[in-house]
Amino acid sequence: MHDRNTAGGSAPDLSVTIAGVRFRNPVIAASGTFGYGSEYAGLLDVERLGGIVTKGLTLTPRSGNTGTRLHETPSGLLNSIGLENPGIQAFIENELPRLCRRAPVVIVNLSGATIEEYAEGARRLDSTEIGMIELNISCPNVRAGGMAFGLEPAAAARVTQAVRRAAQKPLIVKLSPNAGDLVAVARACVDAGADGLSLVNTFKAMAIDIQKRRPVFDNVTAGLSGPAIRPIALRMVWELRGAVQVPLIGMGGIASANDALEFLMAGASAVEVGSAVFARPRVIPEIIDGIAAYMKQHGVSRPGELDLRRADTPS
């Protein structure tokens, strides 16, 4: 691939295919930041998105964490939501029909407290219209399940294998940056049947209220997202691109087209945008347009050509 100015030429093809599922573009709304699409329908054309990842769903309803749930930090956001959700069956009956009408690809973020809960949730989702499952083994804001499964290769493999056996839908495993050996966890998930990986979830962090002299969050720790984590997340995507042979969906502090392009160049097939949506609800269409403009300017015909490890990419 060689850079060339193609101003005035045909528009680039932004579509990508991940685990057999075609996305109209590589920019996806991340779990927990975009609701079920209806919350943003009055602000932007939701159908322009590559896809929407639902808020983390569990087999039974959860009320979430008590106390403070969001706390802003310099260049970041701490959250301790705690997987508040109506439960998988209520989602299937009440939210999924509307969501499928809005989003080109619907991805369900699946969580649980036990392997059995994960597997049963996957079974129920497998007969629906969703495009794929994003297996959440990386949420740091719950006391059972979540990140507990994503810190060690054997545990990650067990839950991945159980979900793989329970469902035929394409399976993406969402990884935690808090794992001691992320490459080992990633390889274990792939060996257990993952069709792809998404990374990274939030970093375990905390804040203290110095006036009250106590932690801000009832759970003490929370998950850090936003621009502060982007360079670390980018490095992790780069490392996994060289370690596993499945598609990667990159995320972590993406707030502009330039940020997204970095992840695509590091080897991600697509990106998820999360915290930036809270400050700028229209940021995802802006990122899509920015990627298209860059590709047109530099003569890039498909997003996959941006990967720096492609043999025909100029040095």
N, C-alpha and C positions, 0 to 999 in steps of 0.2 A: 504494500500500500504506500502510495506517495501522496503528500499533501498537494492539492491543486485547488485553485479557486473555481468553484462551479456556480458562482452567483448567477441567478437567472435560469439555472438548469432545473431539472426535475427534483422534487423533494425526496430526501432520503427515506428509506424504509426503516422505520423505528421498531418494527415488530421483532420479538424474540420468542424462542420456544424453549421451555424449561420442563423437563420430564414429560415431554409429549404434549404439553399445554401451550397454546399460542397466546401471547400477550400482545396487544396492539402497540405497546411501547414498554420500555423497561422501568417505568416509574410507578411504584405501588404505595398505597397508603398503609402505614405500619399499624400493627395491632395496638389497640387502646387509644389511638389518637384521632380516629375518624369515625367512631361509632359504627353504625351500619349504613352510612352513606346519606341517610335522610337528613341528618343534622346539618349537612353542608350543601344540600340540594339547592337552597336559595342563594348560595354564594358563588357557586361555580358549576360547570357542566361535569357532573360526576362521571359521565360516560367517557370522558376523555382520559381518565386514569387507566393505567395498565391493569390495575386490579385493586382490590380492597382486602386487607386482612382484618378479620373481625377482632373485637375485644376477646381476650382469653376466655374460652368457654370450658366449663366443667360439667360433669355428669349431672350434678344436682346444683340448684341455685346457691349463690354465695352473696353475702351482704358486704363483703370487703372489710377493710381495716377501719378501726376507729381513729379519732383524732385527726391531726393534720395529714393531708394526703399529698399536697404539692408544696414545694418550697424552692424558690428561685435561688440560684447561686450564680456567681460570675461565670458567664459563658456556659451555663448549664441549668438543668432542672432536676431536682430530686423528687421522686414520686414514691408513694407507698399506698397504692390503690387497693391491692390485695385481691385481685381477680374478681371484683364484683361483677356478677353476671346472672342472667335469669335461668341458666341451665340449658343444656343442649336441646331438650325436647321443646321447651318454650321458644327457643331461637328458631328451631326448624318450623314450628307452627306459625309463629307471629312475625319474625323478622326476615327469614330467608326468602320468602316469595318476593317481597319488595326489593330486597338486596339484589337478587338475581336479575331483576328487570333493569337495575341501574348500572351494575358493574360488569365490564367485559369478563373478568375472572374473579370469582369469589374464593378466597382462601380462609379457611377456618383455623384459628389459633386454638389448639386443643391442649388443655392442661388437666391435672388431676392430682390427687393425694396418694393414690396407689397405682400400681401397674394395672390392676384389674379395672379401676375406674377409667384409665386411659384407653384400655382395650374396648370396653363397652361403649365409651363415647365414640371411638372410631367406628365401631360397628353401626351405630345409629347414623353417623354422618355418611357412611359409605353408600347408602341408598338414595342420597339426596342429589341435588343439582350442583353442588359445589365443585369447583375446579380442582382443588387439592387441599391437603391438610398440612398445616404448619405445626409440628409437634413441639410444644413449649416445655423444654426441660431446663429452663434458664431463668425463670422468674425469681428474683431475690426477695420478694415481698410477701411470701407465704410461709407458714410454719411447717407445713408438711407437703411433700411432693415438690413440684417446680424445680428450682435450682438444685435440690438435693440429688436429682437424677442426672444432672448435667455436669457434675464436677469430677466424676471418675469414670473411666472408659467402660468398665464392666456394668455399672448401673445404667449408663446411657445405652449400652447395647441391649440390655434386657428390656427396657421400656420400648425402644425402637423396634425390636423384634416382635414384641407383643402387639404393637399397633400395626406393624406390617402384616402379621398373620390375620388380624381382625378386619383389615380394610384393603381394597384394591386401588383406592384413589392414590394419585401421586403423593408421595410423602416427603416433605421438607422438614428437617429437624433444625430448630432454632437453638443456637449454641450460646453458652454463657462465657463472657470474657474472664470470669472469675475462676475458671478451671485452671488447675496447676499445669496441665499439659493439654492445651487445646487441640493440638494436632492429633494426639492419641485419642482423645474423645471423638474427634471428627472421623478418624479412620474406623473407630469402633462402630459408630453410627452407620457409616457406609457399608461396612461388612455385615451389619445386621439388617440391611435392606433399605436404607434411606436413598431416595432418588436425588436428593439435593440437600444443601445446607443453607441456613440463613444465619447471619452473624453481623453485629453482635447485639445481644440483649444489654441491659443496663449494667453498670459497674456498681458493686456494693459500696455504699458510702453512708455518711451521716452528717448531721448538723446539730449544733447545740444552741439553745436559747440562753444567752448569757444573762438576761434579766431574770428569767425564771430559774436559771441554773439547773437545767435538765435538757435531755435530748428533745429535739423538735418533734420527732416521730414517736408514737406509742410503741412501735416495734424497734425503736432505737435506730436501726439502719434502714436505708431506703435504696432506690436504684437511681444512679446518676446517668442522665442522657444529655444531649445537646452538643454544641460545637466543641466543648472541652474534651470530649472523648474521641472526636473524629480521627485525629492522627493515629491513635492507638488502634481503633477499629480498622482503619485502612491498612495498617501493618499486619493485622491478623488476617484480613482477607488475602493480602499478598502471600502470606506464609501458607495459607491453606490452598491457594491456587496451585502452588507447587507440590502439595502433599497429597491431594485427593483428585480423583478424576470424575467428579460429579459437578453439576452447576452450582454456583454460589449466588446467593442474594445478599448484597452488602447493605449495611445500615449502621448508623451511629453518627449523629451530628450533621447530617446532610441538610443544608439550608439553601443551596443554590445549584444552578446547573454545573458550575465549576466543581463543586463538591461531588456531585453525582458522577461527573466525568472522571474524577480521580478514582472512584471505586470501579467504574467500568474499565479503566486502564489497568487497575490492579488485578483484574481478572473476574470481577463480578459479572454475571449475566444480566442482572437487574439490580435495582436498589429499592429500599423501602425508606420512606420519609415519615418521621414521627413528630418529635417535639416542635419542629419549625412550624407545623400546621397550626399550633395554638396561637402563635404570634401573627402568622400570615396565612389565613385560611386558603388563599389562592396560590400558595407557593408551589404546589405540585404542577398545575398547568404551566406556571412560569418555568419550572425546571424542564418539563417536556419540551417547551418551545426553545429553551436555551440549548438543549442537547441537539435538537434538530438544526438549529442555526449553526452550531459548531460543526456538525457533520457535513452540512452543505458547504460551509466555507472551506473545509479541509478535504473535501472529496471522499468522505467516508460513506459508504453505501449502506452498511448495516452496523448496529451497535457492537456486534462481536469483533469487528475489525479494530476496535479501540484497545483491545487487550494487548498490553505491551509484550506479552510472551508469544504472540502470534509470530510465526516465522517470517511473514512478509511485512511486519511492522518496522518502519524506519527507525534506526538508532539515533 
